[in-house]
Amino acid sequence: MFARSELLMLTASLAVLAGCATTDQGTRTVGERPQELNSTEASLWYRMDEAEENLRSSGRVIDDPALTGYVDALVCRIAGEFCPDVRVYVVNNPGFNAMMAPNGMMVINSGLLLRAESEDELGFVIGHELVHYLENHALEQHAAARNANITAAVVGSVLSIGVAAATGGVPGQGYSGSGASIATALAYGGAYAYSRERESEADRMGLQLASAAGLDPKAGPKIWNDLLNELEASDDNRRAARANRGGMFRTHPVIQARIEALEEEAASMQGEPADSIAFRAAVAPFINDWLDAEIALRDYGSTLQLIERRIAAGGHEGVFLAAKARVLGMRDDEGDFDHALETYEAAAAYADMPAQAYRDLGELNRRAGRPAEAAEAFTTYLQRVPDARDALLVERYIQTLMGESE
Ligand SMILES: [Zn+2]
């Protein structure tokens, strides 16, 4: 995290190979653009303009005025005078991530919005990304790669991967050959997106930016800690640990060290938790879809950990409980069926349980030999979605089930 595009990760690894030459590019000024057309900076900038154009037409950008209006306003609050230089895109991508390109393009993944519990947490990530931008980290990384005699051809291919990464694909692909789960992606992206020094700087200064905007600095270490917990619960990690391959665990000390540094930093800063009412309202219509994308990654360990955390924190309860039931039903380990049924029933106590979950509840009750309960859930489903594509089928189920329960 957070600036994970494959571009940045790969340039980072090139920089690591190069022994990280020091290439301080200074701090950006408002409205700054590359002066020399043939400079490295200009080439990086225009490549990013191309990537931005591709992103715009990719169909992955969420074009919802309420959501983008909320996110834009928060970014502006944190970016201050740099607000006009930043263009924000909220992108359908289950990866826990955000990135900021040197041309002012900021990308915020839906996977980040799904995970953030508050405006404060989202604000910290935005602050972190803004620091990468303001401190010209991408350019420094790029320059470090050049210092190591990495040829223009290599850098060019890296850039083209960056474009692809910004416009599509499941996060994690390209990070590990198999089972490229979200947790795997964040382990690598998180630890190695930029050099450790630049990540520490982005953490520290990002916290200051967020705190100066009136956000709670404790949200910084918290969101990293949540990330670590999710990573540890990942099926990938468990498999890696079982096979005694070490796997992602090697990156944990890095994340742990960043959490500790952030905790220390946050302790000396002011700030109370934001009310987050506007944040929750902005994301509410999307949570269920974002959970679907997360569940489709089929890393049940980390997904369940994420969902449990959100249930404990409160908010969107019907949506998160129904998602938990869905994951249990898909995983179908011993005891999962009964647990899924119970969890759907718990979700049904909340008005925001998605309509589709009533269909699932009906199906589980049908399989459990509870025709009356099944018919009731199917009926609620049809009341919620009268024009459902499977309405005729579900009506037939209800007729049969009513006959059975008489
Ligand atoms: Zn970063």
Residues whose N, C-alpha, C, O or C-beta is under 5 A from the ligand:
A	BS01	ZN	M1 F2 A3 E199 A202
